[in-house]
């Protein structure tokens, strides 16, 4: 996992990967700003209290809450956007380190979009469901990282593996290497919550999963 991590970091230096990263970050930023505007507008237009000063205070708090919710959903958003460029990113990494890797062919645009959409819906739904844990104080980060670590490890692996293998084999490899995938996902979940680093994390995630998939398949 450590070697996969440092190799994946090197991927960022590739000019083609940087171009993909620029488009992905730009797209994700637009989506996030739009999301914040929608959430804030809904909160501001909705009257919760008849007393003006209380309602004004609530609107201010609502603005902060909108930013907090938008920031929490950033890992989901940029991961989904990167997912649309995953084929290109993974190909760059494979050409450099695994030029002779066997393949059943590309997963196809439709299958990639379908898997990416499922990834988005699962992550979005579960991250919304754990919002009440914010009231639990220090227990929330534990729930957040464990849940997202599991999801990121599983979904990124499947997104990458679908390009190189069939669903039955992928499921077998994932179950046999569940702990390593979870630890990798945990690292990714942590990186996605660090400003600036979170912008390049999905590219690192793709590179790591390409290498882990090849490692798992060669051991099988």
C-alpha positions as CSV (number, residue, x, y, z in Angstrom):
1,X,0.0,0.0,0.0
2,X,2.9,2.4,0.8
3,X,4.5,1.8,-2.6
4,X,1.2,2.3,-4.3
5,X,0.7,5.5,-2.5
6,X,4.1,7.0,-3.5
7,X,3.7,5.9,-7.1
8,X,0.3,7.4,-7.3
9,X,1.7,10.7,-6.0
10,X,4.1,10.7,-8.9
11,X,1.1,10.5,-11.2
12,X,0.2,14.1,-10.3
13,X,3.4,15.2,-12.0
14,X,2.2,13.9,-15.4
15,X,1.1,16.7,-17.6
16,X,-2.0,14.7,-18.8
17,X,-3.0,14.0,-15.3
18,X,-2.7,17.6,-14.3
19,X,-4.9,18.6,-17.2
20,X,-7.6,16.2,-16.0
21,X,-7.2,17.4,-12.5
22,X,-7.8,21.0,-13.6
23,X,-11.0,20.1,-15.3
24,X,-12.2,18.0,-12.4
25,X,-11.5,20.6,-9.7
26,X,-13.1,23.4,-11.8
27,X,-16.2,21.3,-12.3
28,X,-16.4,20.2,-8.7
29,X,-16.0,23.8,-7.5
30,X,-18.9,24.9,-9.7
31,X,-21.1,22.1,-8.4
32,X,-20.2,22.9,-4.8
33,X,-20.9,26.7,-5.2
34,X,-24.2,25.8,-6.9
35,X,-25.1,23.4,-4.0
36,X,-24.3,26.0,-1.4
37,X,-26.4,28.6,-3.2
38,X,-29.4,26.3,-3.4
39,X,-29.1,25.2,0.3
40,X,-28.6,28.8,1.5
41,X,-31.5,30.1,-0.6
42,X,-33.8,27.5,0.7
43,X,-32.9,28.3,4.3
44,X,-33.1,32.0,3.8
45,X,-36.4,31.9,2.0
46,X,-38.0,29.7,4.6
47,X,-39.4,31.4,7.7
48,X,-38.8,29.3,10.8
49,X,-39.6,31.9,13.5
50,X,-42.1,34.8,13.6
51,X,-39.7,37.0,15.6
52,X,-37.4,39.0,13.2
53,X,-34.1,39.0,15.2
54,X,-34.4,35.2,15.9
55,X,-35.1,34.6,12.2
56,X,-32.2,36.8,11.1
57,X,-29.9,34.9,13.5
58,X,-31.1,31.6,12.2
59,X,-30.4,32.7,8.6
60,X,-26.8,33.5,9.6
61,X,-26.5,30.2,11.2
62,X,-28.1,28.6,8.2
63,X,-25.4,30.1,6.0
64,X,-22.7,28.6,8.1
65,X,-24.6,25.3,8.2
66,X,-24.8,25.4,4.4
67,X,-21.0,25.9,4.1
68,X,-20.4,23.0,6.6
69,X,-22.8,20.7,4.7
70,X,-21.3,21.6,1.4
71,X,-17.7,21.0,2.7
72,X,-18.7,17.7,4.1
73,X,-20.1,16.7,0.7
74,X,-16.9,17.8,-1.1
75,X,-15.3,14.3,-1.0
76,X,-18.4,12.9,-2.6
77,X,-18.6,15.7,-5.2
78,X,-15.0,15.7,-6.4
79,X,-14.8,11.9,-6.3
80,X,-17.8,11.7,-8.7
81,X,-16.4,14.3,-11.0
82,X,-13.0,12.5,-11.1
83,X,-15.0,9.3,-11.8
84,X,-15.9,10.7,-15.1
85,X,-12.2,11.1,-16.0
86,X,-11.2,7.8,-14.3
87,X,-10.6,6.0,-17.6
88,X,-8.0,8.6,-18.7
89,X,-6.3,8.8,-15.3
90,X,-6.0,5.0,-14.9
91,X,-4.7,4.6,-18.5
92,X,-1.9,7.1,-17.8
93,X,-0.8,5.1,-14.7
94,X,-1.1,1.7,-16.5
95,X,0.9,2.8,-19.5
96,X,3.7,3.8,-17.1
97,X,3.8,0.8,-14.8
98,X,1.7,-2.0,-16.4
99,X,2.0,-1.7,-20.1
100,X,1.5,-5.4,-20.7
101,X,-1.4,-5.9,-18.3
102,X,-4.2,-8.2,-19.7
103,X,-7.6,-6.7,-20.1
104,X,-11.1,-7.7,-21.1
105,X,-11.5,-4.2,-22.6
106,X,-12.9,-0.9,-21.3
107,X,-15.8,-1.0,-19.0
108,X,-17.6,1.3,-21.4
109,X,-18.9,4.8,-20.8
110,X,-22.4,3.6,-19.8
111,X,-21.1,1.1,-17.2
112,X,-18.7,3.7,-15.8
113,X,-21.4,6.3,-15.5
114,X,-23.8,3.8,-13.9
115,X,-21.2,2.7,-11.4
116,X,-20.2,6.3,-10.7
117,X,-23.9,7.3,-10.2
118,X,-24.4,4.4,-7.8
119,X,-21.2,5.5,-5.9
120,X,-22.6,9.0,-5.7
121,X,-26.0,8.0,-4.4
122,X,-24.6,5.7,-1.8
123,X,-22.1,8.2,-0.4
124,X,-24.5,11.1,-0.5
125,X,-27.3,9.1,1.3
126,X,-25.0,7.7,4.0
127,X,-23.3,11.1,4.6
128,X,-26.6,12.7,5.1
129,X,-27.8,9.9,7.4
130,X,-24.8,10.4,9.7
131,X,-25.4,14.2,10.1
132,X,-27.2,13.6,13.5
133,X,-23.9,12.3,14.8
134,X,-22.6,15.8,14.7
135,X,-24.3,16.3,18.0
136,X,-22.3,13.5,19.5
137,X,-19.1,15.5,19.5
138,X,-15.9,13.5,19.1
139,X,-17.8,10.4,18.1
140,X,-18.8,11.9,14.7
141,X,-15.2,11.9,13.1
142,X,-15.0,8.2,14.0
143,X,-18.3,7.4,12.3
144,X,-17.4,9.7,9.3
145,X,-14.0,8.2,8.6
146,X,-14.9,4.6,9.1
147,X,-18.0,4.8,6.9
148,X,-16.3,6.8,4.1
149,X,-13.1,4.7,4.4
150,X,-15.1,1.6,3.7
151,X,-17.1,3.2,0.8
152,X,-14.1,4.8,-0.8
153,X,-12.0,1.6,-0.6
154,X,-14.7,-0.5,-2.1
155,X,-16.1,1.8,-4.8
156,X,-12.7,3.1,-6.1
157,X,-11.5,-0.4,-6.4
158,X,-14.6,-1.5,-8.3
159,X,-14.4,1.5,-10.6
160,X,-10.8,0.7,-11.5
161,X,-11.2,-3.1,-11.6
162,X,-14.2,-3.0,-14.0
163,X,-11.9,-1.8,-16.7
164,X,-9.7,-4.9,-16.3
165,X,-11.9,-7.8,-15.0
166,X,-15.3,-9.2,-14.7
167,X,-17.7,-8.6,-11.8
168,X,-17.4,-12.1,-10.3
169,X,-13.6,-11.9,-10.1
170,X,-13.7,-8.4,-8.8
171,X,-16.0,-9.4,-5.9
172,X,-13.7,-12.3,-5.0
173,X,-10.6,-10.1,-5.0
174,X,-12.4,-7.5,-3.0
175,X,-13.5,-10.0,-0.3
176,X,-10.0,-11.6,-0.1
177,X,-8.4,-8.2,0.4
178,X,-11.0,-6.4,2.4
179,X,-8.7,-5.1,5.2
180,X,-6.2,-3.6,2.8
181,X,-8.9,-1.9,0.8
182,X,-10.5,-0.5,4.0
183,X,-7.1,0.9,5.2
184,X,-6.5,2.4,1.8
185,X,-10.0,3.9,1.9
186,X,-9.4,5.2,5.4
187,X,-6.3,7.0,4.2
188,X,-8.2,8.5,1.2
189,X,-11.1,9.6,3.4
190,X,-8.7,11.4,5.7
191,X,-6.9,13.1,2.8
192,X,-10.2,14.2,1.3
193,X,-10.9,16.3,4.4
194,X,-7.6,18.2,4.2
195,X,-7.8,21.5,2.2
196,X,-5.7,21.6,-1.0
197,X,-4.7,17.9,-0.6
198,X,-8.3,16.9,-1.1
199,X,-8.1,18.3,-4.7
200,X,-5.5,15.8,-5.8
201,X,-6.7,12.9,-3.6
202,X,-9.0,11.3,-6.3
203,X,-6.1,11.1,-8.7
204,X,-4.0,9.5,-6.0
205,X,-6.8,7.1,-5.2
206,X,-7.1,6.0,-8.9
207,X,-3.4,5.3,-9.1
208,X,-3.3,3.4,-5.9
209,X,-6.3,1.2,-6.9
210,X,-4.8,0.4,-10.3
211,X,-1.7,-0.9,-8.5
212,X,-3.6,-2.7,-5.8
213,X,-5.8,-4.4,-8.4
214,X,-2.8,-5.7,-10.3
215,X,-1.2,-6.9,-7.0
216,X,-4.4,-8.7,-5.9
217,X,-4.8,-10.3,-9.4
218,X,-1.3,-11.5,-9.6
219,X,-1.6,-13.2,-6.2
220,X,-4.9,-14.9,-7.0
